[in-house]
Amino acid sequence: MLTKSLFYSRTSKHMGLKEDIKQDKGFASQQQKAMINILYTHGWLMAKMKESMKAYDITPQQFNVLRTLRGAFPKPLSTINIRKRMLDRMSDAYRIVDRLCKKGLVKSNTCLFDKRKVDVSISESGLALLARIDKEKGTFSSVFNGISNEDAQHLNQTLDRLRDNSQ
């Protein structure tokens, strides 16, 4: 069981979701409140990440592509496989890769076996940028300073179960 609200800092006097979204009435159920809380928190986390990524001149989606490519390194990935691995699958992987190429953070080549496909790999500059971000930002783990490892594990299990039950 989560022992603290997940979304407040230790110094704030956070009141909760109802106050954050200016909800006058209560929620129909705890499940409805949880769904709205997840959606609201997603927006909150994305705003924090977007603000943090400004310092590195990349977007959260570009960061996600770079991390995906680092995970596959040294093997390249096709843009189709990049898109399948992205957190936001509605993103235009082709356009994101193109922007990252222009910044020198990734390299793209026509696939040797299928000329219709493009193989993408992270460049040394891209690896260096991710190393710098990891060092300076700790991969954004400070956002979760208010919860214990046990609470984070429970949250992960609950979210996994939610997705498992919805398929």
Secondary structure, DSSP 8 states (H G I E B T S, - for coil): ---S-TT--TTS----HHHHTT--S--S-HHHHHHHHHHHHHHHHHHHHHHHHGGGT--HHHHHHHHHHHHHTTS-EEHHHHHHH-SSTTS-HHHHHHHHHHTTSEEEEE-SS-TT-EEEEE-HHHHHHHHHHHHHHGGGGGGGTTS-HHHHHHHHHHHHHHHHHT-
